[in-house]
């Protein structure tokens, strides 16, 4: 994903001077819930930005043994890298920063820098790097970090030893356009559950936006057209040769990716280092 340094976008020749623009969706948090949500919103064509400083708690795990699709287990850092790559392939960008505040754009004195409500941005997202990003919708997926949401009237923070955002099963909060995903929405502390909830929240967001109903299927050639049906929005038919080519390329890339151990060491909780 495109990484920002002090709010600058990353270009082919290094950082540029472009400030983060107004977005259809800003995802706060780059763990499994946030990245899964970004994959879905970006694949549907929403201009999606993931804002995250890179501190997902999953990186502290030594080994993930119960995530679907990895019968031999997977390095959690590798899993997050793959999810990030998947979000990038889908079209999402990333800003390496920490969100310090989410406010309503029409009530923010600095909203002109973020794109005001008249231009479609409902929220102004502020980072520790001084960025103010306009967002039509926000997905909060930061485990138990809630400080950046406290100024939003309608967000109900629940304290049960750790802080959560009160949300319904599909991640809707008390603020239109703001969703909570994964652990922040009190989902069980399992990577598979949080990843699935991130996807569900994104589909909810899409269903409640102006986008067509979410399909996103890759079907065999003729699956729809042989029945005299139009290919639904977001779907694709591919011939057998194209399917085989994609699978071969994916297999080669997977072999290369898993040939060596992940280069990053397992992170530990700060309290264990004292």
N, C-alpha and C positions, 0 to 999 in steps of 0.2 A: 504494500500500500504506500501511497505517497506520504513521505514523512516530512513534517515541518520542523524547522529550526527557528525558534523565536518567532513563530507565526509565518515563516516563509515556506512556500511550497517547494518540494524537491523536484528539480528538473533534470534533464539528461546531463547537464554540465554543472550540477550542484544547485544549491538553494537559489531561488529567484526572489524578487521583491514583492511578488503577488501575495496579498493578504487572503485568508480564507474567505470564500464568497458565501453568499446566502445558499442554504442547502434545503433540499426537500426533507431530509432526515439526518439528524445528528445522533449518533450512538455514543453514549458516555460509558466507556469501559471496554477493554479489549480482551476479556476472558471468553469462555466458550459461549455464554449467553449473548454477549454483545456482538461477537464475530458471527455467530449463527444468524442473528437478526440482520446484520449488515449484508450477509450473503443473499438473503431473501429480498430485502428492499432494493439492493443494487441490481439483482437479476431482473427485477420487475421494471427497472428503468428509473427509479428514484435516485436523484443526486444525493449520494450518501457519504457522510464523513464519520469516521470512527476517531474519537478523541481519547487517547489513553497514554499514560506515561510508561507502560510496560511492566506493571507490577502485579499481574494476575496471580492469585494465590495458588493456582494450579501448578505454577512453575516450582513450587516448593515440594511437590510430590516426587518421590523417587521413581515410581513406576505406576502406570494406570493399567489395571488388569481387567476392568469390567466395562470398558467402553465398547458399544456395538461395532462390529466390523473388524475388530482387532483381536482374533482368538488367541494370539500369543502375547497380547499386551502391547503397550506402546509407551514410549517416553512422552510424558506430558508436555515437555517443551516442544517436542517434535509435533505433537498434535496441535498445539497453538500456532506453530509456524505454518502448518498445513492449512489450518482454518484461516489464518491471515492471508495466505496465498490465494485461497479460494475466494475470499472476499475481494481481494485485489483483482482477480480474474473476472469476477462479476462486475467490476467497475467502481468499487468503493475506494475512497481515499482514506488516508490516516494522518492524523496530526499528533505528534509526540508531545503531549502536554497534559496537564491536569486541569479538569474543569473546576472552577472555584465558585461559579454562580450560574444559575439558570433563572431568568426572569421573563416576564411578559414584555414583548418588544414595545408595545404601546405605552408601557409605564416606565420604561428604562430611559433615563436622560441621555445615555450613550447609544441608543438604539439606531441612530442614524448611521453609526459605523457598522452595524450588524444587518442592516436592511430592515426598514420599519414595517409595521403591520400593513400599511397601505400597499406595500410591494409583495405581500403574501407571507412574510415571516411572522409567526405568532410568538416565537421565543427569541431571546438574545442569550447566547451561550458565551460566557466569559472564561478565559483560561488564565493560568498563572504566568503565561508568557505575554499577557496583555491583549490577546486576540478577543474580538467580539464577533461572533458568528451568528448570522440570522438563520433560524430553523423553523420550518413549518411544523415539524413534529420532532419530538425527542424521545429516545429510548434510553432510560437510565438502567445501567447494568453494572453497578460498581460494588457488588457484594453488599457490605454494610456501611458504605460511605454515603451519608445523606446531607452533609453540611451545605452542599451547593444547591439544595432544593428548599431550604428552610424559608426563603423569602417568597416562595410561591404560595399564594393564598389558595387553599383547597387541597394541598398535599398533606395527608395525615401520616405522621411519623409514629411508628409503634416501637416502643422500647421494651424488649424482653431479654435484657442482658446485652443484646446487640440490637442495632437499629434496623428497622425494615420500613418499607413504604407500603401503606395499606392499598392493595390493588385487588381487582377481581381475578378470577381464574385465568383470564386472557390478558392480564397485565394492565388493564385500564385503571388509571388513578382518578382522583377527584378533579383533575384539570384536563380539559379537552386537549387532545394532541400530545399529552405526556403519558408515557407507558413505563412500567417497571418490569424488568425481566430477571429471571434466575433467582439467586439468593436474596437479592434486594426485595423481591416479591414473596419472600418466605418459602421458596421452593427448597426441597431437600438438598442436602449438601452432597450431591452426586453430579459428576460432570455430565453424564448422559441426560439426566433430568433437566439440568440448567440449559444445556444445548437445545434440547427439545422445546423448552419453554421460550427461549430466545426466538426460535423459528415460529412458534405459535403467536407470540406477541407481534412479530413482523407481519404475519399473515393477517392478524387482526387490524393492524395499522393500515395495510393495503386495502382490506375490505371496507374500511371506514374512510378511505381517501377517494379521489376521483379516478383511481386506476381501475381497469377491468378486473373481474374476478380472477384470482390467482390460480393458474394451472401449472405452468413450468414443467411440461413433460417433453422428453425426447423419445419419440415413438418410431417404430419401424416404418419404412417407406410404404405408403398406401394405407396406413392404419386409419386415417381419417378420409383421405381423398378417394380411396376405393369404395367408400360408402357414400360418395357424393356429399361429403361434409367439408366445410371449410376448416382449415387448421385453426384451432382456437388461439386467441391472443396468448403469447408467451410459450406456445408449444412449437415443436419442430419435428418434422419427419426426416429421417436419414436413411440412405441406402445401406445395404449390407457392407459394401466396400468402405464407406465412410465410418460405419460403426467399428469395423475391424481396425481401421487406421487409428481411430481415437483410442481404442483399447490398447493397441500396440504401443502408441506414444505414451499413454498413461502408465503402462507396465514398465517401460524403459525408465521413465522418470521416477517411478516408485523404487525400482531397484537401485538407482543412483542415490536417491534420498536416504534409503535405509541401509546402504552399504557400510556406513561408518556410524559409530555412536554420535549422539548429538554433541556438538562442541561446547555448549554452555553447561557449566556445572549446575547441579541441583541447588536452588536457593534455599536458605533456611530462615526460619522466623527470627526476627531481630532479638527477641527475648532469649533465644537459645544461644546467642553469640555473646551475651553479656558475661 
